[in-house]
């Protein structure tokens, strides 16, 4: 089931994914920038900032060398300025301690400012194909419906969600798989009025089989 599940999901993603600028790269710095910006900010709002950011700070070296005032000015309008401060500080550490290359080791990455479990899993799986699960609101909702888990879709469910994800994560193509789950939750397995008949995973979905997907 695991291989077929992942294949069905990624095949759907390859056909239906939104065209977003950070999906055209595997550059760790570019992916890192997009993930930091996407925290607390909508996709449509992030796109112009992401594109301007990479023109202003095209590499992690440029960001590390930049004055913090210039960094905050480039960030202006995105809010939650601690994200920009952590990004700048972490860039300096990556340059000074790792030669400008974001480490592959998740333990090292977690030690950098601004890297929690989600950002670590997201950046490393997309950039390096690291076999790490990620959980955001969309992923949590998708998995809870697949398993027909009762209760609110909050962090209290994450142990069960992670246990499921670790079973179905593919050996290769983890970045696409993780993005596919998020995309499915955003476009199809929505919190209200899920589009079950368009879902590539409905044959695996316990909530759909029980008619409880909208609960």
Wavefront OBJ file of the C-alpha trace (Angstrom):
o trace
v 0.000 0.000 0.000
v 2.795 2.433 0.892
v 4.405 2.586 -2.545
v 1.050 2.742 -4.335
v -0.214 5.432 -1.940
v 2.841 7.629 -2.533
v 2.727 7.016 -6.281
v -0.962 7.952 -6.534
v -0.393 11.134 -4.553
v 2.728 12.314 -6.396
v 1.197 11.514 -9.792
v -1.733 13.786 -8.889
v 0.674 16.484 -7.681
v 2.740 16.431 -10.858
v -0.429 17.037 -12.856
v -2.300 19.508 -10.647
v 0.247 21.457 -8.598
v 0.140 25.234 -8.677
v 2.998 26.910 -10.521
v 4.976 28.645 -7.764
v 8.460 30.149 -8.228
v 10.104 28.186 -5.407
v 8.949 24.915 -6.962
v 11.270 25.500 -9.926
v 14.405 25.067 -7.810
v 16.180 22.678 -5.458
v 18.534 25.391 -4.213
v 18.460 25.042 -0.397
v 18.752 28.792 0.157
v 15.871 29.594 -2.187
v 13.654 26.949 -0.609
v 14.662 28.157 2.842
v 13.666 31.714 1.899
v 10.258 30.603 0.651
v 9.548 28.516 3.747
v 10.460 31.328 6.130
v 8.236 33.757 4.214
v 5.327 31.332 4.025
v 5.140 31.139 7.810
v 2.119 33.241 8.797
v 1.759 34.625 5.245
v -0.379 33.544 2.284
v 1.116 32.127 -0.893
v -0.102 34.965 -3.102
v 1.337 37.580 -0.760
v 4.709 35.837 -0.603
v 5.384 35.501 -4.350
v 6.433 39.131 -5.079
v 8.450 39.327 -1.856
v 10.252 36.081 -2.655
v 11.167 37.278 -6.139
v 12.403 40.664 -4.900
v 14.299 39.049 -2.031
v 16.344 36.851 -4.354
v 17.219 39.843 -6.507
v 18.409 41.727 -3.430
v 20.061 38.770 -1.655
v 20.654 36.164 -4.396
v 22.803 33.869 -2.228
v 23.180 33.001 1.427
v 26.512 34.863 1.331
v 24.743 38.059 0.238
v 22.238 37.738 3.066
v 24.924 36.963 5.642
v 26.976 40.034 4.621
v 23.974 42.377 4.502
v 23.307 44.982 7.164
v 20.349 43.991 9.343
v 18.639 47.303 8.546
v 18.686 46.461 4.828
v 17.325 42.989 5.608
v 14.442 44.389 7.631
v 13.711 46.961 4.926
v 13.463 44.201 2.310
v 11.161 42.288 4.671
v 8.912 45.291 5.325
v 5.269 44.414 4.751
v 5.592 40.706 5.557
v 5.335 41.264 9.300
v 6.603 39.012 12.098
v 10.066 40.562 11.830
v 11.633 37.944 14.069
v 11.544 35.685 10.998
v 13.830 38.068 9.090
v 16.167 38.519 12.047
v 16.485 34.763 12.519
v 16.978 34.252 8.782
v 19.816 36.795 8.740
v 21.457 35.328 11.848
v 21.137 31.744 10.566
v 22.613 32.757 7.199
v 25.662 34.106 9.012
v 26.080 30.825 10.886
v 25.703 28.779 7.697
v 28.407 30.876 6.032
v 30.751 30.924 9.021
v 30.315 27.343 10.227
v 29.299 25.405 7.111
v 30.979 27.185 4.210
v 27.697 28.609 2.947
v 26.030 25.218 2.493
v 22.963 24.408 4.561
v 23.758 21.155 6.409
v 21.967 17.944 5.487
v 21.944 16.770 9.109
v 18.580 17.737 10.659
v 20.151 17.992 14.122
v 22.542 20.671 12.891
v 19.780 22.466 11.031
v 17.509 22.440 14.093
v 20.247 24.295 15.989
v 19.968 27.261 13.600
v 17.703 30.213 14.501
v 14.233 29.940 12.996
v 14.338 26.201 12.308
v 11.635 24.211 14.054
v 10.512 20.683 13.114
v 8.311 21.827 10.231
v 10.822 24.164 8.568
v 13.624 21.621 9.001
v 11.597 18.806 7.453
v 10.266 20.964 4.660
v 13.576 22.517 3.563
v 15.645 19.338 3.865
v 13.104 17.079 2.173
v 12.610 19.454 -0.767
v 16.251 20.486 -1.185
v 18.002 17.216 -0.319
v 15.232 14.610 -0.527
v 15.774 13.857 3.161
v 13.262 11.309 4.411
v 11.580 13.595 6.937
v 7.841 14.051 7.501
v 6.301 17.493 7.785
v 3.091 18.560 9.451
v 1.150 21.734 8.820
v -2.580 22.356 9.133
v -3.246 20.946 5.661
v -1.218 17.776 6.198
v -2.776 17.206 9.605
v -6.296 17.504 8.171
v -5.553 15.134 5.273
v -4.100 12.453 7.536
v -6.851 12.770 10.124
v -9.430 12.180 7.409
v -7.493 9.283 5.937
v -7.484 7.649 9.375
v -10.924 8.965 10.413
v -9.402 10.296 13.618
v -11.928 11.966 15.926
v -11.368 15.332 17.543
v -9.961 18.684 16.546
v -7.175 18.900 13.955
v -4.612 20.284 16.400
v -1.140 19.397 17.617
v -2.502 16.790 20.042
v -3.018 14.564 17.000
v 0.568 14.855 15.777
v 1.957 11.625 17.267
v -0.621 9.628 15.303
v -0.082 11.771 12.219
v 3.704 11.318 12.329
v 3.355 7.553 12.865
v 1.228 7.357 9.719
v 3.539 9.573 7.662
v 6.600 7.540 8.594
v 4.864 4.471 7.167
v 3.937 6.039 3.837
v 6.934 8.312 3.155
v 8.645 7.086 -0.016
v 12.358 6.311 -0.118
v 12.841 8.779 -2.957
v 10.905 11.860 -3.999
v 10.117 12.825 -0.408
v 10.069 16.538 -1.212
v 7.405 16.072 -3.874
v 5.452 13.774 -1.572
v 5.464 16.317 1.264
v 4.491 19.157 -1.055
v 1.783 16.977 -2.558
v 0.176 16.373 0.826
v 0.152 20.112 1.556
v -1.196 20.880 -1.898
v -3.916 18.260 -1.550
v -5.041 19.822 1.708
v -5.003 23.308 0.211
v -6.839 22.510 -3.022
v -8.925 19.367 -2.475
v -9.094 18.098 1.110
v -10.263 21.487 2.324
v -11.526 22.163 5.830
v -14.932 23.069 4.427
v -16.543 21.448 1.401
v -13.772 18.949 0.596
v -13.721 17.912 -3.060
v -13.625 14.177 -2.381
v -14.524 13.092 -5.906
v -11.381 14.842 -7.154
v -9.139 13.302 -4.504
v -6.497 10.787 -5.605
v -6.540 9.247 -2.114
v -10.249 8.689 -1.620
v -9.863 4.907 -1.972
v -7.557 5.029 1.077
v -9.731 7.429 3.072
v -11.583 6.013 6.077
v -13.554 9.220 6.637
v -14.799 9.132 3.024
v -15.752 5.463 3.354
v -17.704 6.248 6.517
v -19.259 9.451 5.137
v -17.603 11.490 7.875
v -15.231 13.608 5.811
v -17.142 16.851 6.452
v -17.350 16.402 10.197
l 1 2 3 4 5 6 7 8 9 10 11 12 13 14 15 16 17 18 19 20 21 22 23 24 25 26 27 28 29 30 31 32 33 34 35 36 37 38 39 40 41 42 43 44 45 46 47 48 49 50 51 52 53 54 55 56 57 58 59 60 61 62 63 64 65 66 67 68 69 70 71 72 73 74 75 76 77 78 79 80 81 82 83 84 85 86 87 88 89 90 91 92 93 94 95 96 97 98 99 100 101 102 103 104 105 106 107 108 109 110 111 112 113 114 115 116 117 118 119 120 121 122 123 124 125 126 127 128 129 130 131 132 133 134 135 136 137 138 139 140 141 142 143 144 145 146 147 148 149 150 151 152 153 154 155 156 157 158 159 160 161 162 163 164 165 166 167 168 169 170 171 172 173 174 175 176 177 178 179 180 181 182 183 184 185 186 187 188 189 190 191 192 193 194 195 196 197 198 199 200 201 202 203 204 205 206 207 208 209 210 211 212 213 214 215
